[in-house]
Amino acid sequence: MIGESKWDLDTPALCVDLDKLERNIARMQAALARAGVASRPHAKTHKCAAIAKLQLAAGAVGICAAKVSEAEALFDHGVDRLTMTTSSVTPVKIRRAIALKKRNPLLIQAVDSASGARDLNDAARNAGIVADVVVDVAIGMRTGVPPGEAALALAQDVDRLPNLNLRGLISYDGAAQHIKGFDARRTETLRRFEPSVETFERMTKSGLNTEIFSCGGTGTYNIVSTVRGVTDVQVGSYIFMDAQYLEIGGEANDGRFDDFEVSLTVMATVLKSSFPGRLTTDAGAKALTTCEPRPSVVGEPGFAYDASSDEFGMIQYERANVKYNAGDRIEMIVPHCDPVVNLYDHMYATRRDRVEAAWTITARGCSQ
């Protein structure tokens, strides 16, 4: 399909507009550079080695991976500056993480408990290596060690273990990314982030290595980057954008987060158009997920898209800008880019609607 129009692709087809993708990467790099911090993009968004390499070439200091299997897949396809943001707690995960570290000296791993740090140290000693680690400081209760005294004690434990090398801390606030309204998001983000900042300061004063203080994401990139001590931001969805992020509002436009362009879409085919005010497409939950908000059809703001059927999408409308017939293509903005990308084996990279490349979703299904 190289050179063909994206409107001729067999569907459902995942597409990324290269011009928009490249502008998004450049805009994020420029914005963070003005604040004096770096990017450490999260691969859980794109799971694609080709995109990770574009981000590194643009100046990212590394790539985050949520799971061991994701990090393995990316490294096997030429991405080595990797930071695993989820602590390994089972023997099998620790063995895999240490085996990857032995192959990839640049790997950094998160720890969030004293027992996990000891287990990782023992595995590293048995493998004859020293593992680079960051302490995961919790914001909320999903992962991480509580900030303050507990986090400081863990960092000191790591610093004493002979086969671990403390590199600093990470502190990601996923819930803050989607707070609607920029002022509300900034206020709540900084409030929730303050204990992590205090932990960073205590670690620094204690003489511990804090060369990495990594945090934030797409929704808070221009908030946490203003905080003293922050070294890099774990941005992810900015490269694609989706319906969830569009509705949170930005600093300049409180009604729509338009700091970055929508580059990721799904092409679908109309299967049925014979019922008044209704269309059936070939893109249901297996192509778009059932995440909220619902997908939106490009160029048709009056269309209500329901992707709850496994195989089929149902559109209801009162008015359409064009007449649709069976076989016609439509293009949709996805609800949430991360899980949608994970549904596909590859994405078509297009420029001016022509297919320029087909990129493998390198870490598709890598959830271990």
Contacts in CASP RR format, 6 or more apart in sequence:
PFRMAT RR
TARGET T0000
AUTHOR 0000-0000-0000
METHOD contacts of the structure
MODEL  1
MIGESKWDLDTPALCVDLDKLERNIARMQAALARAGVASRPHAKTHKCAA
IAKLQLAAGAVGICAAKVSEAEALFDHGVDRLTMTTSSVTPVKIRRAIAL
KKRNPLLIQAVDSASGARDLNDAARNAGIVADVVVDVAIGMRTGVPPGEA
ALALAQDVDRLPNLNLRGLISYDGAAQHIKGFDARRTETLRRFEPSVETF
ERMTKSGLNTEIFSCGGTGTYNIVSTVRGVTDVQVGSYIFMDAQYLEIGG
EANDGRFDDFEVSLTVMATVLKSSFPGRLTTDAGAKALTTCEPRPSVVGE
PGFAYDASSDEFGMIQYERANVKYNAGDRIEMIVPHCDPVVNLYDHMYAT
RRDRVEAAWTITARGCSQ
1 8 0 8 1.000
1 9 0 8 1.000
1 348 0 8 1.000
1 355 0 8 1.000
1 358 0 8 1.000
2 355 0 8 1.000
2 356 0 8 1.000
2 357 0 8 1.000
2 358 0 8 1.000
3 354 0 8 1.000
3 355 0 8 1.000
3 356 0 8 1.000
4 354 0 8 1.000
4 355 0 8 1.000
5 353 0 8 1.000
5 354 0 8 1.000
5 355 0 8 1.000
6 13 0 8 1.000
6 15 0 8 1.000
6 267 0 8 1.000
6 348 0 8 1.000
6 350 0 8 1.000
6 353 0 8 1.000
6 354 0 8 1.000
6 355 0 8 1.000
7 267 0 8 1.000
7 329 0 8 1.000
7 353 0 8 1.000
9 15 0 8 1.000
9 267 0 8 1.000
9 348 0 8 1.000
9 355 0 8 1.000
11 267 0 8 1.000
11 268 0 8 1.000
11 269 0 8 1.000
11 282 0 8 1.000
11 283 0 8 1.000
11 329 0 8 1.000
12 266 0 8 1.000
12 267 0 8 1.000
12 268 0 8 1.000
12 282 0 8 1.000
12 283 0 8 1.000
12 284 0 8 1.000
12 287 0 8 1.000
12 288 0 8 1.000
13 266 0 8 1.000
13 267 0 8 1.000
13 348 0 8 1.000
14 264 0 8 1.000
14 266 0 8 1.000
14 340 0 8 1.000
14 341 0 8 1.000
14 343 0 8 1.000
14 344 0 8 1.000
14 346 0 8 1.000
14 347 0 8 1.000
14 348 0 8 1.000
15 264 0 8 1.000
15 265 0 8 1.000
15 266 0 8 1.000
15 267 0 8 1.000
15 331 0 8 1.000
15 347 0 8 1.000
15 348 0 8 1.000
15 349 0 8 1.000
15 350 0 8 1.000
16 240 0 8 1.000
16 263 0 8 1.000
16 264 0 8 1.000
16 265 0 8 1.000
16 347 0 8 1.000
16 348 0 8 1.000
16 349 0 8 1.000
16 350 0 8 1.000
16 359 0 8 1.000
17 261 0 8 1.000
17 263 0 8 1.000
17 264 0 8 1.000
17 265 0 8 1.000
17 350 0 8 1.000
17 351 0 8 1.000
18 263 0 8 1.000
18 349 0 8 1.000
18 350 0 8 1.000
18 351 0 8 1.000
18 356 0 8 1.000
19 351 0 8 1.000
19 352 0 8 1.000
20 261 0 8 1.000
20 262 0 8 1.000
20 263 0 8 1.000
21 51 0 8 1.000
21 54 0 8 1.000
21 239 0 8 1.000
21 240 0 8 1.000
21 263 0 8 1.000
21 349 0 8 1.000
22 54 0 8 1.000
23 261 0 8 1.000
24 238 0 8 1.000
24 239 0 8 1.000
24 240 0 8 1.000
24 241 0 8 1.000
24 260 0 8 1.000
24 261 0 8 1.000
24 263 0 8 1.000
25 54 0 8 1.000
25 55 0 8 1.000
25 58 0 8 1.000
25 239 0 8 1.000
26 58 0 8 1.000
27 259 0 8 1.000
27 260 0 8 1.000
28 39 0 8 1.000
28 221 0 8 1.000
28 235 0 8 1.000
28 238 0 8 1.000
28 260 0 8 1.000
29 39 0 8 1.000
29 58 0 8 1.000
29 59 0 8 1.000
29 60 0 8 1.000
31 221 0 8 1.000
31 222 0 8 1.000
31 225 0 8 1.000
31 259 0 8 1.000
32 38 0 8 1.000
32 39 0 8 1.000
32 221 0 8 1.000
32 225 0 8 1.000
32 232 0 8 1.000
32 233 0 8 1.000
35 222 0 8 1.000
35 225 0 8 1.000
35 226 0 8 1.000
36 225 0 8 1.000
37 225 0 8 1.000
37 230 0 8 1.000
37 231 0 8 1.000
37 232 0 8 1.000
37 233 0 8 1.000
38 59 0 8 1.000
38 60 0 8 1.000
38 61 0 8 1.000
38 231 0 8 1.000
38 232 0 8 1.000
38 233 0 8 1.000
39 55 0 8 1.000
39 59 0 8 1.000
39 60 0 8 1.000
39 61 0 8 1.000
39 232 0 8 1.000
39 233 0 8 1.000
39 235 0 8 1.000
40 60 0 8 1.000
40 61 0 8 1.000
40 62 0 8 1.000
40 63 0 8 1.000
40 64 0 8 1.000
40 83 0 8 1.000
40 214 0 8 1.000
40 232 0 8 1.000
40 233 0 8 1.000
40 234 0 8 1.000
40 235 0 8 1.000
41 52 0 8 1.000
41 55 0 8 1.000
41 60 0 8 1.000
41 62 0 8 1.000
41 63 0 8 1.000
41 64 0 8 1.000
41 234 0 8 1.000
41 235 0 8 1.000
41 236 0 8 1.000
41 239 0 8 1.000
42 63 0 8 1.000
42 64 0 8 1.000
42 65 0 8 1.000
42 66 0 8 1.000
42 85 0 8 1.000
42 217 0 8 1.000
42 234 0 8 1.000
42 235 0 8 1.000
42 236 0 8 1.000
43 52 0 8 1.000
43 63 0 8 1.000
43 64 0 8 1.000
43 65 0 8 1.000
43 66 0 8 1.000
43 70 0 8 1.000
43 74 0 8 1.000
43 79 0 8 1.000
43 363 0 8 1.000
44 64 0 8 1.000
44 65 0 8 1.000
44 66 0 8 1.000
44 70 0 8 1.000
44 236 0 8 1.000
44 338 0 8 1.000
45 236 0 8 1.000
45 237 0 8 1.000
45 239 0 8 1.000
45 240 0 8 1.000
45 337 0 8 1.000
45 338 0 8 1.000
45 341 0 8 1.000
46 52 0 8 1.000
46 236 0 8 1.000
46 239 0 8 1.000
46 240 0 8 1.000
46 341 0 8 1.000
46 361 0 8 1.000
47 70 0 8 1.000
47 73 0 8 1.000
47 341 0 8 1.000
47 342 0 8 1.000
47 361 0 8 1.000
47 362 0 8 1.000
47 363 0 8 1.000
47 364 0 8 1.000
47 365 0 8 1.000
47 366 0 8 1.000
48 341 0 8 1.000
48 347 0 8 1.000
48 359 0 8 1.000
48 360 0 8 1.000
48 361 0 8 1.000
48 362 0 8 1.000
48 363 0 8 1.000
49 73 0 8 1.000
49 74 0 8 1.000
49 77 0 8 1.000
49 78 0 8 1.000
49 79 0 8 1.000
49 360 0 8 1.000
49 362 0 8 1.000
50 349 0 8 1.000
50 357 0 8 1.000
50 359 0 8 1.000
50 360 0 8 1.000
50 362 0 8 1.000
51 239 0 8 1.000
51 359 0 8 1.000
52 63 0 8 1.000
52 74 0 8 1.000
52 79 0 8 1.000
53 78 0 8 1.000
53 79 0 8 1.000
55 62 0 8 1.000
55 63 0 8 1.000
55 239 0 8 1.000
56 62 0 8 1.000
56 63 0 8 1.000
56 79 0 8 1.000
56 81 0 8 1.000
60 81 0 8 1.000
61 81 0 8 1.000
61 231 0 8 1.000
61 232 0 8 1.000
62 81 0 8 1.000
62 82 0 8 1.000
62 83 0 8 1.000
63 74 0 8 1.000
63 79 0 8 1.000
63 81 0 8 1.000
63 82 0 8 1.000
63 83 0 8 1.000
64 82 0 8 1.000
64 83 0 8 1.000
64 84 0 8 1.000
64 85 0 8 1.000
64 234 0 8 1.000
65 71 0 8 1.000
65 74 0 8 1.000
65 82 0 8 1.000
65 83 0 8 1.000
65 84 0 8 1.000
65 85 0 8 1.000
65 363 0 8 1.000
66 84 0 8 1.000
66 85 0 8 1.000
66 86 0 8 1.000
67 84 0 8 1.000
67 86 0 8 1.000
67 366 0 8 1.000
67 367 0 8 1.000
67 368 0 8 1.000
68 84 0 8 1.000
68 88 0 8 1.000
68 93 0 8 1.000
68 96 0 8 1.000
68 97 0 8 1.000
68 100 0 8 1.000
68 368 0 8 1.000
69 96 0 8 1.000
69 363 0 8 1.000
69 365 0 8 1.000
69 366 0 8 1.000
69 367 0 8 1.000
69 368 0 8 1.000
70 363 0 8 1.000
70 366 0 8 1.000
71 82 0 8 1.000
71 84 0 8 1.000
71 97 0 8 1.000
71 100 0 8 1.000
71 107 0 8 1.000
72 96 0 8 1.000
72 100 0 8 1.000
72 366 0 8 1.000
73 362 0 8 1.000
73 363 0 8 1.000
73 366 0 8 1.000
74 82 0 8 1.000
74 362 0 8 1.000
74 363 0 8 1.000
75 82 0 8 1.000
75 100 0 8 1.000
75 103 0 8 1.000
75 104 0 8 1.000
75 107 0 8 1.000
77 360 0 8 1.000
77 362 0 8 1.000
80 104 0 8 1.000
80 106 0 8 1.000
80 107 0 8 1.000
81 106 0 8 1.000
82 104 0 8 1.000
82 106 0 8 1.000
82 107 0 8 1.000
82 108 0 8 1.000
83 107 0 8 1.000
83 108 0 8 1.000
83 109 0 8 1.000
83 110 0 8 1.000
83 134 0 8 1.000
83 170 0 8 1.000
83 214 0 8 1.000
84 97 0 8 1.000
84 107 0 8 1.000
84 108 0 8 1.000
84 109 0 8 1.000
84 110 0 8 1.000
85 110 0 8 1.000
85 136 0 8 1.000
85 170 0 8 1.000
85 172 0 8 1.000
85 234 0 8 1.000
86 110 0 8 1.000
86 143 0 8 1.000
87 109 0 8 1.000
87 110 0 8 1.000
87 111 0 8 1.000
87 112 0 8 1.000
87 113 0 8 1.000
87 116 0 8 1.000
87 136 0 8 1.000
87 143 0 8 1.000
87 144 0 8 1.000
88 94 0 8 1.000
88 96 0 8 1.000
88 97 0 8 1.000
88 109 0 8 1.000
88 116 0 8 1.000
88 120 0 8 1.000
89 113 0 8 1.000
89 116 0 8 1.000
89 119 0 8 1.000
91 119 0 8 1.000
93 368 0 8 1.000
94 116 0 8 1.000
94 119 0 8 1.000
94 120 0 8 1.000
94 123 0 8 1.000
95 123 0 8 1.000
97 107 0 8 1.000
97 109 0 8 1.000
97 120 0 8 1.000
97 123 0 8 1.000
97 131 0 8 1.000
98 120 0 8 1.000
98 123 0 8 1.000
98 124 0 8 1.000
98 127 0 8 1.000
98 129 0 8 1.000
98 131 0 8 1.000
99 127 0 8 1.000
100 107 0 8 1.000
101 107 0 8 1.000
101 109 0 8 1.000
101 124 0 8 1.000
101 127 0 8 1.000
101 129 0 8 1.000
101 131 0 8 1.000
101 132 0 8 1.000
102 127 0 8 1.000
102 129 0 8 1.000
107 131 0 8 1.000
107 132 0 8 1.000
108 132 0 8 1.000
108 133 0 8 1.000
108 134 0 8 1.000
108 167 0 8 1.000
108 212 0 8 1.000
109 120 0 8 1.000
109 131 0 8 1.000
109 132 0 8 1.000
109 133 0 8 1.000
109 134 0 8 1.000
110 133 0 8 1.000
110 134 0 8 1.000
110 135 0 8 1.000
110 136 0 8 1.000
110 144 0 8 1.000
110 170 0 8 1.000
111 117 0 8 1.000
111 120 0 8 1.000
111 133 0 8 1.000
111 134 0 8 1.000
111 135 0 8 1.000
111 136 0 8 1.000
111 154 0 8 1.000
111 158 0 8 1.000
111 164 0 8 1.000
112 135 0 8 1.000
112 136 0 8 1.000
112 138 0 8 1.000
112 143 0 8 1.000
112 144 0 8 1.000
112 145 0 8 1.000
112 154 0 8 1.000
113 145 0 8 1.000
113 154 0 8 1.000
114 153 0 8 1.000
114 154 0 8 1.000
114 157 0 8 1.000
117 133 0 8 1.000
117 154 0 8 1.000
117 157 0 8 1.000
117 158 0 8 1.000
117 161 0 8 1.000
117 164 0 8 1.000
118 157 0 8 1.000
118 161 0 8 1.000
120 131 0 8 1.000
120 133 0 8 1.000
120 164 0 8 1.000
121 131 0 8 1.000
121 161 0 8 1.000
121 162 0 8 1.000
121 163 0 8 1.000
121 164 0 8 1.000
122 163 0 8 1.000
123 131 0 8 1.000
124 130 0 8 1.000
124 131 0 8 1.000
124 163 0 8 1.000
124 164 0 8 1.000
125 162 0 8 1.000
125 163 0 8 1.000
128 163 0 8 1.000
129 163 0 8 1.000
130 162 0 8 1.000
130 163 0 8 1.000
130 164 0 8 1.000
130 165 0 8 1.000
131 163 0 8 1.000
131 164 0 8 1.000
131 165 0 8 1.000
132 164 0 8 1.000
132 165 0 8 1.000
132 167 0 8 1.000
133 158 0 8 1.000
133 164 0 8 1.000
133 165 0 8 1.000
133 166 0 8 1.000
133 167 0 8 1.000
134 166 0 8 1.000
134 167 0 8 1.000
134 168 0 8 1.000
134 169 0 8 1.000
134 170 0 8 1.000
134 212 0 8 1.000
134 214 0 8 1.000
135 145 0 8 1.000
135 151 0 8 1.000
135 154 0 8 1.000
135 155 0 8 1.000
135 158 0 8 1.000
135 166 0 8 1.000
135 168 0 8 1.000
135 169 0 8 1.000
135 170 0 8 1.000
135 203 0 8 1.000
136 143 0 8 1.000
136 144 0 8 1.000
136 145 0 8 1.000
136 169 0 8 1.000
136 170 0 8 1.000
136 171 0 8 1.000
137 144 0 8 1.000
137 145 0 8 1.000
137 147 0 8 1.000
137 151 0 8 1.000
137 169 0 8 1.000
137 170 0 8 1.000
137 171 0 8 1.000
137 195 0 8 1.000
137 196 0 8 1.000
137 199 0 8 1.000
138 144 0 8 1.000
138 145 0 8 1.000
138 146 0 8 1.000
138 147 0 8 1.000
138 171 0 8 1.000
139 147 0 8 1.000
139 171 0 8 1.000
139 172 0 8 1.000
139 173 0 8 1.000
139 174 0 8 1.000
139 175 0 8 1.000
139 176 0 8 1.000
139 192 0 8 1.000
139 193 0 8 1.000
139 195 0 8 1.000
139 196 0 8 1.000
140 173 0 8 1.000
140 175 0 8 1.000
140 192 0 8 1.000
142 174 0 8 1.000
145 151 0 8 1.000
145 154 0 8 1.000
147 171 0 8 1.000
147 195 0 8 1.000
147 196 0 8 1.000
147 198 0 8 1.000
147 199 0 8 1.000
148 195 0 8 1.000
148 198 0 8 1.000
148 199 0 8 1.000
148 202 0 8 1.000
151 169 0 8 1.000
151 199 0 8 1.000
151 203 0 8 1.000
152 199 0 8 1.000
152 202 0 8 1.000
152 203 0 8 1.000
152 206 0 8 1.000
155 166 0 8 1.000
155 168 0 8 1.000
155 169 0 8 1.000
155 203 0 8 1.000
155 206 0 8 1.000
155 208 0 8 1.000
156 206 0 8 1.000
156 208 0 8 1.000
158 164 0 8 1.000
158 166 0 8 1.000
159 166 0 8 1.000
159 208 0 8 1.000
159 209 0 8 1.000
166 208 0 8 1.000
166 209 0 8 1.000
167 209 0 8 1.000
167 211 0 8 1.000
167 212 0 8 1.000
168 203 0 8 1.000
168 208 0 8 1.000
168 209 0 8 1.000
168 210 0 8 1.000
168 211 0 8 1.000
168 212 0 8 1.000
168 213 0 8 1.000
169 196 0 8 1.000
169 199 0 8 1.000
169 200 0 8 1.000
169 203 0 8 1.000
169 210 0 8 1.000
169 212 0 8 1.000
169 213 0 8 1.000
169 214 0 8 1.000
170 212 0 8 1.000
170 213 0 8 1.000
170 214 0 8 1.000
170 215 0 8 1.000
170 234 0 8 1.000
171 193 0 8 1.000
171 196 0 8 1.000
171 199 0 8 1.000
171 213 0 8 1.000
171 214 0 8 1.000
171 215 0 8 1.000
172 214 0 8 1.000
172 215 0 8 1.000
172 216 0 8 1.000
172 217 0 8 1.000
172 234 0 8 1.000
173 189 0 8 1.000
173 192 0 8 1.000
173 193 0 8 1.000
173 215 0 8 1.000
173 216 0 8 1.000
173 220 0 8 1.000
174 216 0 8 1.000
174 217 0 8 1.000
176 185 0 8 1.000
176 188 0 8 1.000
176 189 0 8 1.000
176 192 0 8 1.000
176 193 0 8 1.000
176 216 0 8 1.000
176 219 0 8 1.000
176 220 0 8 1.000
177 216 0 8 1.000
177 217 0 8 1.000
177 218 0 8 1.000
177 219 0 8 1.000
177 220 0 8 1.000
177 245 0 8 1.000
177 248 0 8 1.000
178 219 0 8 1.000
178 244 0 8 1.000
178 245 0 8 1.000
178 248 0 8 1.000
179 185 0 8 1.000
179 188 0 8 1.000
179 189 0 8 1.000
179 248 0 8 1.000
180 247 0 8 1.000
180 248 0 8 1.000
180 249 0 8 1.000
181 248 0 8 1.000
181 249 0 8 1.000
181 250 0 8 1.000
181 254 0 8 1.000
181 255 0 8 1.000
182 249 0 8 1.000
182 250 0 8 1.000
182 251 0 8 1.000
182 254 0 8 1.000
183 254 0 8 1.000
185 219 0 8 1.000
185 220 0 8 1.000
185 223 0 8 1.000
185 248 0 8 1.000
186 220 0 8 1.000
186 223 0 8 1.000
189 220 0 8 1.000
189 223 0 8 1.000
189 224 0 8 1.000
190 223 0 8 1.000
190 227 0 8 1.000
193 215 0 8 1.000
193 224 0 8 1.000
193 227 0 8 1.000
196 215 0 8 1.000
197 227 0 8 1.000
197 228 0 8 1.000
197 229 0 8 1.000
200 210 0 8 1.000
200 213 0 8 1.000
200 229 0 8 1.000
203 210 0 8 1.000
204 210 0 8 1.000
210 229 0 8 1.000
211 231 0 8 1.000
212 231 0 8 1.000
212 232 0 8 1.000
213 229 0 8 1.000
213 230 0 8 1.000
213 231 0 8 1.000
213 232 0 8 1.000
214 230 0 8 1.000
214 231 0 8 1.000
214 232 0 8 1.000
214 233 0 8 1.000
214 234 0 8 1.000
215 224 0 8 1.000
215 230 0 8 1.000
215 233 0 8 1.000
215 234 0 8 1.000
216 223 0 8 1.000
216 224 0 8 1.000
216 233 0 8 1.000
216 234 0 8 1.000
216 235 0 8 1.000
217 224 0 8 1.000
217 233 0 8 1.000
217 234 0 8 1.000
217 235 0 8 1.000
217 236 0 8 1.000
218 235 0 8 1.000
218 236 0 8 1.000
218 237 0 8 1.000
218 238 0 8 1.000
218 245 0 8 1.000
218 260 0 8 1.000
219 245 0 8 1.000
219 248 0 8 1.000
219 257 0 8 1.000
220 233 0 8 1.000
221 233 0 8 1.000
221 235 0 8 1.000
221 238 0 8 1.000
222 251 0 8 1.000
222 259 0 8 1.000
224 230 0 8 1.000
224 233 0 8 1.000
225 233 0 8 1.000
237 245 0 8 1.000
237 337 0 8 1.000
237 338 0 8 1.000
238 259 0 8 1.000
238 260 0 8 1.000
239 260 0 8 1.000
239 263 0 8 1.000
239 264 0 8 1.000
240 262 0 8 1.000
240 263 0 8 1.000
240 264 0 8 1.000
240 334 0 8 1.000
240 337 0 8 1.000
240 341 0 8 1.000
241 257 0 8 1.000
241 260 0 8 1.000
241 261 0 8 1.000
241 262 0 8 1.000
241 263 0 8 1.000
241 264 0 8 1.000
241 333 0 8 1.000
241 337 0 8 1.000
242 262 0 8 1.000
242 264 0 8 1.000
242 333 0 8 1.000
242 334 0 8 1.000
242 335 0 8 1.000
242 336 0 8 1.000
242 337 0 8 1.000
242 340 0 8 1.000
243 293 0 8 1.000
243 294 0 8 1.000
243 295 0 8 1.000
243 296 0 8 1.000
243 333 0 8 1.000
243 334 0 8 1.000
243 335 0 8 1.000
243 336 0 8 1.000
244 291 0 8 1.000
244 292 0 8 1.000
244 293 0 8 1.000
244 335 0 8 1.000
244 336 0 8 1.000
245 257 0 8 1.000
246 256 0 8 1.000
246 257 0 8 1.000
246 258 0 8 1.000
246 262 0 8 1.000
246 333 0 8 1.000
247 255 0 8 1.000
247 256 0 8 1.000
247 257 0 8 1.000
247 293 0 8 1.000
248 257 0 8 1.000
249 255 0 8 1.000
249 256 0 8 1.000
249 257 0 8 1.000
250 256 0 8 1.000
250 257 0 8 1.000
250 258 0 8 1.000
250 259 0 8 1.000
251 259 0 8 1.000
252 258 0 8 1.000
252 259 0 8 1.000
262 333 0 8 1.000
264 333 0 8 1.000
264 334 0 8 1.000
264 337 0 8 1.000
264 340 0 8 1.000
264 341 0 8 1.000
264 347 0 8 1.000
265 298 0 8 1.000
265 331 0 8 1.000
265 332 0 8 1.000
265 333 0 8 1.000
265 334 0 8 1.000
266 283 0 8 1.000
266 287 0 8 1.000
266 288 0 8 1.000
266 295 0 8 1.000
266 331 0 8 1.000
266 332 0 8 1.000
266 334 0 8 1.000
266 340 0 8 1.000
267 329 0 8 1.000
267 330 0 8 1.000
267 331 0 8 1.000
267 332 0 8 1.000
268 281 0 8 1.000
268 282 0 8 1.000
268 283 0 8 1.000
268 287 0 8 1.000
268 313 0 8 1.000
268 329 0 8 1.000
268 330 0 8 1.000
268 331 0 8 1.000
268 332 0 8 1.000
269 281 0 8 1.000
269 282 0 8 1.000
269 327 0 8 1.000
269 328 0 8 1.000
269 329 0 8 1.000
269 330 0 8 1.000
270 279 0 8 1.000
270 280 0 8 1.000
270 281 0 8 1.000
270 324 0 8 1.000
270 325 0 8 1.000
270 326 0 8 1.000
270 327 0 8 1.000
270 328 0 8 1.000
270 329 0 8 1.000
270 330 0 8 1.000
271 280 0 8 1.000
271 281 0 8 1.000
271 282 0 8 1.000
271 312 0 8 1.000
271 326 0 8 1.000
271 327 0 8 1.000
272 278 0 8 1.000
272 279 0 8 1.000
272 280 0 8 1.000
272 326 0 8 1.000
273 279 0 8 1.000
273 280 0 8 1.000
273 324 0 8 1.000
273 325 0 8 1.000
273 326 0 8 1.000
273 328 0 8 1.000
277 316 0 8 1.000
277 317 0 8 1.000
277 318 0 8 1.000
277 320 0 8 1.000
278 314 0 8 1.000
278 315 0 8 1.000
278 316 0 8 1.000
278 317 0 8 1.000
279 314 0 8 1.000
279 315 0 8 1.000
279 317 0 8 1.000
279 324 0 8 1.000
280 312 0 8 1.000
280 313 0 8 1.000
280 314 0 8 1.000
280 315 0 8 1.000
281 312 0 8 1.000
281 313 0 8 1.000
281 314 0 8 1.000
281 315 0 8 1.000
281 330 0 8 1.000
282 311 0 8 1.000
282 312 0 8 1.000
282 313 0 8 1.000
283 295 0 8 1.000
283 307 0 8 1.000
283 312 0 8 1.000
283 313 0 8 1.000
283 332 0 8 1.000
284 307 0 8 1.000
284 308 0 8 1.000
284 309 0 8 1.000
284 310 0 8 1.000
284 311 0 8 1.000
284 312 0 8 1.000
284 313 0 8 1.000
285 307 0 8 1.000
285 308 0 8 1.000
285 309 0 8 1.000
285 310 0 8 1.000
286 310 0 8 1.000
286 311 0 8 1.000
286 343 0 8 1.000
287 307 0 8 1.000
287 340 0 8 1.000
287 343 0 8 1.000
288 295 0 8 1.000
288 307 0 8 1.000
288 313 0 8 1.000
288 332 0 8 1.000
288 334 0 8 1.000
288 335 0 8 1.000
288 340 0 8 1.000
289 307 0 8 1.000
289 334 0 8 1.000
289 335 0 8 1.000
289 336 0 8 1.000
289 339 0 8 1.000
289 340 0 8 1.000
289 343 0 8 1.000
290 307 0 8 1.000
290 308 0 8 1.000
290 335 0 8 1.000
291 335 0 8 1.000
291 336 0 8 1.000
291 339 0 8 1.000
292 335 0 8 1.000
293 335 0 8 1.000
294 304 0 8 1.000
294 305 0 8 1.000
294 306 0 8 1.000
294 307 0 8 1.000
294 335 0 8 1.000
295 305 0 8 1.000
295 307 0 8 1.000
295 332 0 8 1.000
295 333 0 8 1.000
295 334 0 8 1.000
295 335 0 8 1.000
296 303 0 8 1.000
296 305 0 8 1.000
296 332 0 8 1.000
296 333 0 8 1.000
297 303 0 8 1.000
297 305 0 8 1.000
297 315 0 8 1.000
297 330 0 8 1.000
297 331 0 8 1.000
297 332 0 8 1.000
298 330 0 8 1.000
298 331 0 8 1.000
298 332 0 8 1.000
298 333 0 8 1.000
299 321 0 8 1.000
300 317 0 8 1.000
300 320 0 8 1.000
300 321 0 8 1.000
300 330 0 8 1.000
302 317 0 8 1.000
302 318 0 8 1.000
302 319 0 8 1.000
303 315 0 8 1.000
303 316 0 8 1.000
303 317 0 8 1.000
303 320 0 8 1.000
304 315 0 8 1.000
304 316 0 8 1.000
304 317 0 8 1.000
305 313 0 8 1.000
305 314 0 8 1.000
305 315 0 8 1.000
305 332 0 8 1.000
306 313 0 8 1.000
306 314 0 8 1.000
306 315 0 8 1.000
306 316 0 8 1.000
307 313 0 8 1.000
307 335 0 8 1.000
324 330 0 8 1.000
334 340 0 8 1.000
341 347 0 8 1.000
341 361 0 8 1.000
341 364 0 8 1.000
342 361 0 8 1.000
342 364 0 8 1.000
342 365 0 8 1.000
344 361 0 8 1.000
344 364 0 8 1.000
345 360 0 8 1.000
345 361 0 8 1.000
345 364 0 8 1.000
346 358 0 8 1.000
346 359 0 8 1.000
346 360 0 8 1.000
346 361 0 8 1.000
347 358 0 8 1.000
347 359 0 8 1.000
347 361 0 8 1.000
348 355 0 8 1.000
348 357 0 8 1.000
348 358 0 8 1.000
348 359 0 8 1.000
349 355 0 8 1.000
349 356 0 8 1.000
349 357 0 8 1.000
349 358 0 8 1.000
349 359 0 8 1.000
350 356 0 8 1.000
END
